[in-house]
Amino acid sequence: MRSADILDEPVPADEIPDSVPGESRAVETNGVRLHVVEAGPEDGKLLVLLHGFPEFWYGWHEA
């Protein structure tokens, strides 16, 4: 039994509701492909929010 599906690419922007903040994209680092959502001004301070299982990225949508 699989607990989650891993997508090869981020969900296309036109399929994401307007209520979801930020821009979704995939980043590869050290051979690991990660889904990231970036929001806020480019010159703002960096804040990284990580979730744990069984949560997912949308859990931070009001942060």
N, CA, C and O of each residue as an XYZ file, in Angstrom:
252
protein
N       0.831     -1.182      0.000
C       0.000      0.000      0.000
C       0.880      1.252      0.000
O       1.785      1.374      0.826
N       0.626      2.156     -0.896
C       1.374      3.414     -0.959
C       0.649      4.478     -0.154
O      -0.575      4.590     -0.223
N       1.400      5.254      0.605
C       0.784      6.306      1.409
C       0.681      7.625      0.652
O      -0.089      8.499      1.050
N       1.432      7.786     -0.419
C       1.400      9.029     -1.187
C       1.881      8.767     -2.601
O       2.666      7.851     -2.846
N       1.407      9.574     -3.517
C       1.895      9.524     -4.886
C       2.936     10.618     -5.058
O       2.745     11.739     -4.586
N       4.014     10.307     -5.715
C       5.060     11.286     -5.978
C       4.939     11.714     -7.434
O       5.018     10.889     -8.344
N       4.748     12.997     -7.640
C       4.605     13.523     -8.990
C       5.976     13.827     -9.580
O       6.885     14.263     -8.874
N       6.113     13.593    -10.877
C       7.364     13.927    -11.560
C       7.538     15.434    -11.697
O       8.663     15.934    -11.699
N       6.435     16.154    -11.810
C       6.458     17.607    -11.990
C       5.444     18.235    -11.034
O       4.498     17.571    -10.611
N       5.637     19.509    -10.692
C       4.649     20.194     -9.858
C       3.304     20.265    -10.570
O       3.235     20.137    -11.792
N       2.256     20.464     -9.818
C       0.925     20.616    -10.392
C       0.917     21.891    -11.237
O       1.420     22.922    -10.790
N       0.357     21.841    -12.451
C       0.317     23.044    -13.291
C      -0.420     24.187    -12.589
O      -1.409     23.960    -11.892
N       0.066     25.408    -12.777
C      -0.491     26.578    -12.090
C      -1.982     26.745    -12.338
O      -2.705     27.175    -11.439
N      -2.465     26.415    -13.538
C      -3.888     26.597    -13.826
C      -4.773     25.576    -13.119
O      -5.997     25.697    -13.165
N      -4.187     24.577    -12.468
C      -4.952     23.588    -11.712
C      -4.950     23.871    -10.209
O      -5.587     23.150     -9.442
N      -4.239     24.916     -9.786
C      -4.154     25.266     -8.371
C      -5.123     26.408     -8.100
O      -5.073     27.426     -8.790
N      -6.015     26.264     -7.101
C      -6.975     27.335     -6.798
C      -6.270     28.644     -6.437
O      -5.167     28.632     -5.891
N      -6.915     29.771     -6.746
C      -6.346     31.087     -6.436
C      -6.128     31.287     -4.942
O      -5.307     32.112     -4.543
N      -6.853     30.541     -4.113
C      -6.715     30.690     -2.660
C      -5.397     30.123     -2.131
O      -5.034     30.376     -0.982
N      -4.681     29.365     -2.953
C      -3.400     28.795     -2.541
C      -2.303     29.819     -2.821
O      -2.109     30.226     -3.967
N      -1.581     30.240     -1.769
C      -0.558     31.264     -1.964
C       0.722     30.706     -2.579
O       1.006     29.513     -2.473
N       1.476     31.569     -3.211
C       2.807     31.197     -3.662
C       2.851     30.521     -5.011
O       1.838     30.342     -5.687
N       4.075     30.150     -5.378
C       4.350     29.480     -6.644
C       4.934     28.107     -6.355
O       5.909     27.983     -5.614
N       4.339     27.080     -6.939
C       4.765     25.700     -6.732
C       5.795     25.328     -7.786
O       5.622     25.624     -8.968
N       6.875     24.672     -7.349
C       7.877     24.183     -8.300
C       8.662     23.042     -7.672
O       8.568     22.789     -6.471
N       9.437     22.360     -8.507
C      10.291     21.271     -8.039
C      11.738     21.748     -8.030
O      12.168     22.475     -8.925
N      12.480     21.333     -7.011
C      13.896     21.666     -6.876
C      14.644     20.368     -6.631
O      14.206     19.546     -5.826
N      15.767     20.172     -7.313
C      16.587     18.988     -7.063
C      17.865     19.420     -6.362
O      18.559     20.332     -6.810
N      18.163     18.751     -5.258
C      19.377     19.041     -4.511
C      19.962     17.735     -3.992
O      19.245     16.915     -3.418
N      21.232     17.546     -4.187
C      21.917     16.316     -3.757
C      21.203     15.061     -4.247
O      21.144     14.059     -3.535
N      20.661     15.116     -5.463
C      19.983     13.966     -6.046
C      18.582     13.716     -5.523
O      17.970     12.704     -5.864
N      18.063     14.616     -4.702
C      16.713     14.473     -4.149
C      15.828     15.555     -4.751
O      16.171     16.737     -4.721
N      14.696     15.148     -5.295
C      13.752     16.098     -5.888
C      12.737     16.496     -4.823
O      12.084     15.640     -4.226
N      12.607     17.803     -4.591
C      11.713     18.327     -3.560
C      10.653     19.229     -4.176
O      10.921     19.952     -5.135
N       9.450     19.181     -3.617
C       8.399     20.123     -3.995
C       8.515     21.311     -3.062
O       8.561     21.141     -1.844
N       8.562     22.520     -3.620
C       8.634     23.735     -2.808
C       7.547     24.702     -3.262
O       7.137     24.703     -4.423
N       7.097     25.513     -2.331
C       6.175     26.600     -2.637
C       6.822     27.871     -2.118
O       7.143     27.978     -0.934
N       7.010     28.826     -3.005
C       7.645     30.092     -2.642
C       6.591     31.193     -2.640
O       5.753     31.261     -3.540
N       6.637     32.051     -1.628
C       5.704     33.169     -1.540
C       6.395     34.339     -0.863
O       7.363     34.155     -0.125
N       5.901     35.531     -1.112
C       6.441     36.718     -0.465
C       7.404     37.471     -1.351
O       7.728     37.024     -2.451
N       7.866     38.625     -0.870
C       8.770     39.452     -1.668
C      10.149     38.815     -1.809
O      10.645     38.179     -0.879
N      10.761     38.989     -2.974
C      12.089     38.417     -3.215
C      13.140     38.969     -2.270
O      14.112     38.279     -1.962
N      12.966     40.196     -1.804
C      13.954     40.784     -0.903
C      13.595     40.588      0.571
O      14.225     41.171      1.454
N      12.577     39.760      0.830
C      12.180     39.477      2.211
C      13.106     38.466      2.868
O      13.930     37.838      2.204
N      12.963     38.315      4.176
C      13.769     37.335      4.911
C      13.282     35.920      4.602
O      12.091     35.683      4.400
N      14.229     34.996      4.571
C      13.918     33.601      4.291
C      13.283     32.946      5.510
O      13.756     33.108      6.635
N      12.213     32.210      5.272
C      11.562     31.412      6.305
C      11.259     30.058      5.681
O      10.569     29.989      4.664
N      11.762     28.985      6.271
C      11.542     27.635      5.763
C      10.587     26.926      6.713
O      10.844     26.841      7.914
N       9.483     26.418      6.168
C       8.499     25.674      6.946
C       8.506     24.229      6.460
O       8.290     23.970      5.277
N       8.749     23.305      7.354
C       8.779     21.878      7.019
C       7.631     21.179      7.717
O       7.317     21.472      8.870
N       7.015     20.263      7.016
C       5.936     19.487      7.621
C       6.411     18.061      7.864
O       7.413     17.626      7.296
N       5.701     17.355      8.691
C       5.999     15.956      8.966
C       4.876     15.066      8.468
O       3.786     15.550      8.163
N       5.130     13.792      8.383
C       4.122     12.829      7.944
C       3.032     12.728      9.002
O       3.374     12.679     10.184
N       1.794     12.695      8.678
C       1.163     12.588      7.363
C       0.710     13.920      6.782
O      -0.126     13.937      5.878
N       1.225     15.007      7.263
C       0.834     16.324      6.746
C       1.454     16.568      5.370
O       2.274     15.779      4.902
N       1.054     17.671      4.728
C       1.649     18.048      3.450
C       1.731     19.562      3.371
O       1.243     20.249      4.268
N       2.334     20.095      2.322
C       2.689     21.508      2.231
C       1.534     22.457      2.483
O       1.755     23.549      3.006
N       0.308     22.085      2.133
C      -0.829     23.000      2.274
C      -1.139     23.302      3.739
O      -1.842     24.268      4.037
N      -0.628     22.496      4.639
C      -0.836     22.747      6.063
C      -0.289     24.091      6.515
O      -0.683     24.596      7.566
N       0.609     24.672      5.741
C       1.213     25.965      6.077
C       0.576     27.121      5.318
O       1.096     28.236      5.373
N      -0.528     26.899      4.612
C      -1.067     27.940      3.729
C      -1.513     29.213      4.438
O      -1.655     30.247      3.785
N      -1.736     29.177      5.736
C      -2.129     30.385      6.469
C      -0.986     30.964      7.298
O      -1.190     31.919      8.046
N       0.207     30.400      7.174
C       1.344     30.867      7.990
C       1.839     32.221      7.552
O       2.785     32.750      8.134
